[in-house]
Amino acid sequence: MTNIRERLNSHLPIILQFLSTASLVVIALSAICGTKSLKKLAESHNLTTGTHSEIHNMHHK
């Protein structure tokens, strides 16, 4: 019968590989969500800037 330490040592590489893979998936999902948020922010900034420029141009005519 094996003790707990031997069982843990035999499963440790599998556990570490799983944690490594899971962390890479989390990083990839964060990057995808971040790019979507940045795209929305850029689009809203362009809309705001465009509206501001139009108002500014109309005001100085």
N, C-alpha and C positions, 0 to 999 in steps of 0.2 A: 504494500500500500504506500502510495506516494504522499508526502506531506504537502502542506499548502504552498510552501515556498517553491517547491519543484513544479507544482502545477501552475503557479503564477509565472514562473520563469519560462515554462514551455508555451504559454499563451501570450506572453508579453510582446513578441514581435507582431503578432496578428493584431493585438489591441493598438499598438503604436501605429501600425500601417492604417488601420481604420480611422484613428484620430487624425492622422495626416491627410488622408483622403477627404474626410469630413470637413476639415478646416479649409482645404482648397476649394471645396464646393461652396462653403460659406463666403469665402473671398470672391469667388466668381459671381455669386448672386448679389453680393454687395456692390460689385463693380457694375453689374447690369442695372441695378436699381439707381445707383449713383449717376450713370449716364442718362437715364431717363429723366431724373430730377434736374440735371444740368440742362438738358434739352428744353424742358418745360420752362426753366428759369430764363434761358436765353431767348426763347420765343416770347415770353412775357416782357422781357426787357426790350426786345425789338419793337413790340407793339407799343409799349409805353414811350420809347424814344421816338418812334415815328409820329405818334399823336402829339407829343410835346413839340417836335420840330414843325409840324403843320400849324399848331396854334401859335408858335413863336413867329413863323413866317407870315401868318395872316395878321398878326398884331402889328408888325412893322411895315406893312404895305401902305 
